[in-house]
Amino acid sequence: MSSPSLVLFIAQILSGILTVYFWIVIIAALMTWIEPNPYNPIVRFLYSVTEPVFEWVRDHIPVSFAGIDFSPIIVIIVILFLQEYLIPKVAFLIMYGT
C-alpha cells in the first residue's frame, strides 16, 4: 500500500494543475471575443497551451455548430470530471484498495 499522504499530495498537485489549466482555457475562450495582438507573448502562450487540446477535441468530436466552437466547453467538462470524480476515486482506490 502507498503512503496516504503521498497519494493525497499527488492528487492535490494534479487537481491544482487542472485548476490552472481550467482558468487558462477560460481566458483563451474569452479572448476569442476580442481581437488581441497575436504577437503579444501572453496571447501566444495562451494559444500555444490551449490550441493543441482544442484541435484534438475538434478532430475527434464535432463541436462546431452555427459557427460557434464549443471545444473549450468540452475541455472544461473533462477537467471538471477529472477533478471531481476521477482523481478522488483513483486516490481512494490506491490508498485503500477495492
TORPA-4810 file (N, C-alpha, C, O; in nm, 3 decimals):
<nodes>
NODE_1_0.084_-0.119_0.000_0.000_0.000_0.000_0.087_0.124_0.000_0.194_0.127_0.062_M
NODE_2_0.041_0.225_-0.069_0.114_0.352_-0.076_0.083_0.436_0.047_-0.018_0.416_0.114_S
NODE_3_0.172_0.528_0.074_0.150_0.620_0.183_0.033_0.712_0.150_0.034_0.776_0.044_S
NODE_4_-0.067_0.719_0.237_-0.183_0.804_0.207_-0.146_0.951_0.186_-0.206_1.018_0.103_P
NODE_5_-0.049_1.001_0.260_-0.012_1.141_0.245_0.051_1.168_0.108_0.028_1.274_0.050_S
NODE_6_0.131_1.074_0.057_0.191_1.091_-0.075_0.084_1.087_-0.183_0.087_1.168_-0.276_L
NODE_7_-0.009_0.995_-0.172_-0.117_0.984_-0.270_-0.202_1.111_-0.268_-0.236_1.164_-0.374_V
NODE_8_-0.237_1.159_-0.150_-0.316_1.283_-0.140_-0.238_1.402_-0.195_-0.297_1.489_-0.259_L
NODE_9_-0.108_1.407_-0.170_-0.025_1.515_-0.223_-0.026_1.515_-0.375_-0.044_1.620_-0.437_F
NODE_10_-0.007_1.400_-0.435_-0.008_1.389_-0.581_-0.145_1.425_-0.637_-0.155_1.492_-0.739_I
NODE_11_-0.252_1.380_-0.570_-0.388_1.412_-0.614_-0.412_1.564_-0.608_-0.474_1.621_-0.697_A
NODE_12_-0.363_1.627_-0.503_-0.380_1.772_-0.490_-0.298_1.848_-0.594_-0.343_1.949_-0.646_Q
NODE_13_-0.179_1.800_-0.625_-0.097_1.862_-0.729_-0.168_1.853_-0.863_-0.177_1.952_-0.936_I
NODE_14_-0.217_1.734_-0.897_-0.290_1.716_-1.023_-0.414_1.806_-1.029_-0.442_1.867_-1.132_L
NODE_15_-0.486_1.813_-0.920_-0.604_1.898_-0.915_-0.566_2.046_-0.931_-0.637_2.121_-0.997_S
NODE_16_-0.456_2.086_-0.870_-0.409_2.224_-0.885_-0.369_2.257_-1.027_-0.401_2.365_-1.078_G
NODE_17_-0.300_2.165_-1.092_-0.261_2.185_-1.232_-0.385_2.196_-1.320_-0.391_2.280_-1.410_I
NODE_18_-0.484_2.112_-1.294_-0.608_2.118_-1.371_-0.683_2.249_-1.345_-0.747_2.301_-1.437_L
NODE_19_-0.678_2.301_-1.223_-0.742_2.429_-1.193_-0.675_2.542_-1.272_-0.744_2.627_-1.328_T
NODE_20_-0.544_2.543_-1.276_-0.472_2.645_-1.353_-0.508_2.633_-1.500_-0.534_2.734_-1.566_V
NODE_21_-0.510_2.511_-1.552_-0.544_2.493_-1.693_-0.690_2.531_-1.721_-0.720_2.584_-1.828_Y
NODE_22_-0.778_2.506_-1.626_-0.918_2.548_-1.637_-0.926_2.698_-1.662_-0.998_2.743_-1.751_F
NODE_23_-0.853_2.776_-1.583_-0.856_2.922_-1.598_-0.788_2.967_-1.726_-0.828_3.067_-1.786_W
NODE_24_-0.685_2.896_-1.769_-0.621_2.928_-1.897_-0.721_2.906_-2.011_-0.728_2.987_-2.103_I
NODE_25_-0.798_2.798_-2.005_-0.900_2.771_-2.108_-1.006_2.881_-2.107_-1.048_2.927_-2.213_V
NODE_26_-1.050_2.921_-1.989_-1.150_3.028_-1.978_-1.098_3.156_-2.041_-1.168_3.220_-2.120_I
NODE_27_-0.976_3.195_-2.007_-0.917_3.318_-2.060_-0.901_3.309_-2.212_-0.931_3.404_-2.283_I
NODE_28_-0.853_3.194_-2.261_-0.836_3.177_-2.406_-0.971_3.185_-2.478_-0.980_3.243_-2.586_A
NODE_29_-1.075_3.128_-2.418_-1.208_3.134_-2.480_-1.261_3.278_-2.480_-1.321_3.322_-2.578_A
NODE_30_-1.240_3.349_-2.372_-1.285_3.489_-2.367_-1.209_3.577_-2.465_-1.264_3.674_-2.518_L
NODE_31_-1.084_3.544_-2.489_-1.003_3.624_-2.582_-1.053_3.612_-2.726_-1.022_3.697_-2.809_M
NODE_32_-1.130_3.508_-2.756_-1.182_3.496_-2.892_-1.289_3.601_-2.920_-1.323_3.625_-3.036_T
NODE_33_-1.343_3.663_-2.816_-1.445_3.766_-2.835_-1.384_3.899_-2.874_-1.452_3.985_-2.930_W
NODE_34_-1.255_3.916_-2.845_-1.184_4.038_-2.883_-1.076_3.999_-2.983_-1.055_3.880_-3.009_I
NODE_35_-1.010_4.093_-3.037_-0.900_4.063_-3.129_-0.769_4.106_-3.064_-0.721_4.217_-3.088_E
NODE_36_-0.711_4.018_-2.982_-0.585_4.055_-2.916_-0.470_4.055_-3.017_-0.478_3.992_-3.123_P
NODE_37_-0.366_4.124_-2.982_-0.246_4.128_-3.065_-0.184_3.989_-3.068_-0.141_3.940_-2.964_N
NODE_38_-0.177_3.923_-3.184_-0.124_3.786_-3.188_0.026_3.778_-3.158_0.079_3.669_-3.139_P
NODE_39_0.093_3.892_-3.154_0.236_3.892_-3.124_0.266_3.917_-2.976_0.381_3.914_-2.934_Y
NODE_40_0.161_3.940_-2.899_0.178_3.958_-2.756_0.221_3.825_-2.695_0.160_3.721_-2.723_N
NODE_41_0.327_3.825_-2.612_0.375_3.699_-2.555_0.272_3.624_-2.471_0.270_3.501_-2.471_P
NODE_42_0.185_3.696_-2.401_0.082_3.630_-2.320_-0.019_3.561_-2.411_-0.059_3.447_-2.385_I
NODE_43_-0.060_3.628_-2.517_-0.155_3.570_-2.611_-0.093_3.448_-2.678_-0.159_3.346_-2.693_V
NODE_44_0.031_3.458_-2.716_0.099_3.345_-2.780_0.109_3.226_-2.685_0.089_3.112_-2.725_R
NODE_45_0.139_3.254_-2.558_0.145_3.146_-2.458_0.009_3.079_-2.443_-0.001_2.956_-2.446_F
NODE_46_-0.097_3.160_-2.427_-0.231_3.103_-2.409_-0.271_3.017_-2.528_-0.325_2.907_-2.510_L
NODE_47_-0.245_3.065_-2.647_-0.278_2.985_-2.765_-0.191_2.860_-2.776_-0.238_2.755_-2.819_Y
NODE_48_-0.066_2.871_-2.737_0.023_2.754_-2.751_-0.014_2.643_-2.654_0.012_2.526_-2.684_S
NODE_49_-0.072_2.675_-2.540_-0.109_2.569_-2.445_-0.254_2.522_-2.460_-0.289_2.415_-2.411_V
NODE_50_-0.338_2.600_-2.529_-0.477_2.558_-2.544_-0.509_2.504_-2.683_-0.587_2.410_-2.696_T
NODE_51_-0.452_2.560_-2.786_-0.488_2.519_-2.922_-0.461_2.371_-2.953_-0.542_2.309_-3.021_E
NODE_52_-0.351_2.312_-2.906_-0.334_2.168_-2.932_-0.447_2.083_-2.874_-0.491_1.986_-2.936_P
NODE_53_-0.492_2.119_-2.755_-0.601_2.044_-2.692_-0.733_2.070_-2.765_-0.809_1.978_-2.793_V
NODE_54_-0.759_2.198_-2.797_-0.881_2.231_-2.871_-0.882_2.161_-3.007_-0.985_2.110_-3.050_F
NODE_55_-0.768_2.159_-3.073_-0.758_2.095_-3.204_-0.785_1.945_-3.194_-0.852_1.888_-3.280_E
NODE_56_-0.732_1.882_-3.090_-0.757_1.739_-3.070_-0.907_1.714_-3.051_-0.962_1.620_-3.108_W
NODE_57_-0.972_1.798_-2.971_-1.116_1.783_-2.948_-1.191_1.803_-3.079_-1.283_1.727_-3.111_V
NODE_58_-1.153_1.905_-3.155_-1.220_1.931_-3.283_-1.203_1.815_-3.380_-1.294_1.786_-3.458_R
NODE_59_-1.087_1.750_-3.377_-1.062_1.637_-3.467_-1.144_1.513_-3.431_-1.178_1.433_-3.518_D
NODE_60_-1.176_1.496_-3.303_-1.241_1.374_-3.258_-1.391_1.388_-3.228_-1.464_1.289_-3.226_H
NODE_61_-1.435_1.510_-3.204_-1.576_1.533_-3.171_-1.625_1.651_-3.255_-1.559_1.754_-3.259_I
NODE_62_-1.739_1.639_-3.321_-1.791_1.756_-3.394_-1.846_1.859_-3.295_-1.955_1.841_-3.241_P
NODE_63_-1.771_1.966_-3.273_-1.807_2.063_-3.170_-1.839_2.202_-3.224_-1.855_2.296_-3.145_V
NODE_64_-1.848_2.218_-3.354_-1.884_2.348_-3.411_-2.028_2.343_-3.461_-2.064_2.259_-3.544_S
NODE_65_-2.108_2.433_-3.410_-2.246_2.445_-3.451_-2.275_2.592_-3.478_-2.250_2.677_-3.392_F
NODE_66_-2.327_2.621_-3.595_-2.363_2.758_-3.634_-2.245_2.853_-3.621_-2.263_2.970_-3.583_A
NODE_67_-2.127_2.805_-3.650_-2.008_2.890_-3.646_-1.952_2.912_-3.507_-1.858_2.990_-3.491_G
NODE_68_-2.007_2.846_-3.408_-1.958_2.861_-3.270_-1.878_2.736_-3.234_-1.925_2.624_-3.252_I
NODE_69_-1.759_2.757_-3.183_-1.671_2.646_-3.144_-1.695_2.613_-2.997_-1.671_2.696_-2.909_D
NODE_70_-1.741_2.493_-2.971_-1.769_2.450_-2.834_-1.657_2.366_-2.773_-1.676_2.308_-2.667_F
NODE_71_-1.542_2.360_-2.839_-1.433_2.279_-2.784_-1.385_2.325_-2.646_-1.350_2.240_-2.564_S
NODE_72_-1.382_2.457_-2.615_-1.346_2.494_-2.477_-1.443_2.439_-2.374_-1.401_2.404_-2.263_P
NODE_73_-1.571_2.431_-2.407_-1.669_2.378_-2.313_-1.644_2.230_-2.288_-1.655_2.183_-2.175_I
NODE_74_-1.611_2.156_-2.394_-1.581_2.014_-2.379_-1.458_1.996_-2.290_-1.456_1.909_-2.203_I
NODE_75_-1.355_2.079_-2.312_-1.233_2.070_-2.231_-1.264_2.101_-2.085_-1.213_2.035_-1.995_V
NODE_76_-1.347_2.201_-2.060_-1.385_2.237_-1.923_-1.462_2.123_-1.857_-1.438_2.092_-1.741_I
NODE_77_-1.552_2.061_-1.930_-1.628_1.948_-1.874_-1.535_1.833_-1.838_-1.551_1.770_-1.733_I
NODE_78_-1.438_1.805_-1.924_-1.342_1.697_-1.895_-1.258_1.733_-1.772_-1.234_1.648_-1.687_V
NODE_79_-1.214_1.857_-1.762_-1.135_1.899_-1.646_-1.216_1.881_-1.518_-1.166_1.827_-1.420_I
NODE_80_-1.341_1.926_-1.520_-1.426_1.912_-1.400_-1.451_1.766_-1.366_-1.453_1.730_-1.248_L
NODE_81_-1.470_1.680_-1.467_-1.488_1.537_-1.443_-1.363_1.479_-1.377_-1.373_1.403_-1.280_F
NODE_82_-1.246_1.515_-1.430_-1.122_1.464_-1.372_-1.105_1.510_-1.227_-1.067_1.431_-1.141_L
NODE_83_-1.134_1.637_-1.202_-1.115_1.691_-1.067_-1.217_1.638_-0.967_-1.182_1.605_-0.853_Q
NODE_84_-1.340_1.629_-1.008_-1.446_1.595_-0.913_-1.467_1.445_-0.896_-1.513_1.401_-0.790_E
NODE_85_-1.434_1.366_-0.998_-1.463_1.224_-0.988_-1.338_1.137_-1.001_-1.308_1.059_-0.910_Y
NODE_86_-1.267_1.149_-1.109_-1.161_1.052_-1.139_-1.043_1.060_-1.042_-1.001_0.958_-0.988_L
NODE_87_-0.990_1.179_-1.018_-0.874_1.191_-0.928_-0.908_1.144_-0.786_-0.832_1.065_-0.730_I
NODE_88_-1.019_1.190_-0.726_-1.051_1.139_-0.592_-1.074_0.988_-0.589_-1.033_0.920_-0.495_P
NODE_89_-1.141_0.935_-0.691_-1.170_0.791_-0.695_-1.041_0.709_-0.705_-1.024_0.610_-0.634_K
NODE_90_-0.951_0.751_-0.795_-0.824_0.679_-0.811_-0.739_0.691_-0.683_-0.677_0.594_-0.640_V
NODE_91_-0.737_0.809_-0.623_-0.662_0.827_-0.498_-0.718_0.736_-0.389_-0.641_0.674_-0.316_A
NODE_92_-0.849_0.728_-0.377_-0.910_0.641_-0.277_-0.875_0.495_-0.304_-0.841_0.421_-0.212_F
NODE_93_-0.883_0.454_-0.431_-0.852_0.314_-0.463_-0.706_0.282_-0.435_-0.675_0.172_-0.388_L
NODE_94_-0.615_0.375_-0.463_-0.473_0.350_-0.436_-0.449_0.341_-0.286_-0.371_0.257_-0.240_I
NODE_95_-0.515_0.427_-0.208_-0.491_0.428_-0.063_-0.554_0.308_0.007_-0.493_0.249_0.096_M
NODE_96_-0.676_0.273_-0.031_-0.749_0.172_0.045_-0.783_0.046_-0.031_-0.844_-0.045_0.026_Y
NODE_97_-0.745_0.037_-0.156_-0.776_-0.081_-0.235_-0.920_-0.082_-0.280_-0.988_0.020_-0.273_G
NODE_98_-0.966_-0.195_-0.327_-1.103_-0.202_-0.380_-1.209_-0.213_-0.275_-1.328_-0.220_-0.308_T
</nodes>
